[in-house]
Amino acid sequence: MDFLKDLFDFFKSQKKWWLIPIMLALLVLGLLIIFAESSALSSFIYPIF
């Protein structure tokens, strides 16, 4: 949790609020890829890419 606090403090102090949607999109994409590797639903997820 310390990392998230430091990251939020960086966004706040440097006024880099535009980075938050990019970080969230990368997180969701990474989670989708990890989920697709180990799931029976992978045949439905792969056409998205």
N, C-alpha and C positions, 0 to 999 in steps of 0.2 A: 504494500500500500504506500510505502514511502516513495516509490518510483512515480506512482500516479500523482501524489501530492507535488513532487518536484516538477513533473511535467506540466501540471496545471499552473504552478507558480511561474514557470517559464512563459507559458502562454499569456499569463496575466501581466508579467513585468515587461515582456518584449512586444506586447500587443500583436501577437501572431494568431489571432482568433480564426483566421482563414485556414489554418492548418488542422483544426479540429475535424471538419468534415472529411478531409483527406485521410487522416489517421483512422477515423471510424470506417471509411470505405475499405481501407486496407485490412483492417481487423475483420470485417465481415467477409471479405473475399478470402482471407486466410482461413477463417473458420469454415467457410463453404468448401474449400479445397480439402481441408483435413476431414470434414464430414463425408465428402464424396469418396475418399480413398477407402473408408472402412464401412461403407453402408451398402445395403442391398438396393438402395435408391440411386446408386451411381449411374445406372443406365439412363435415368431420367434427368440427372443433373448435368452429365457431360454434353448434351446438345446445347446447353446454355453457352458453353465456351466455344 
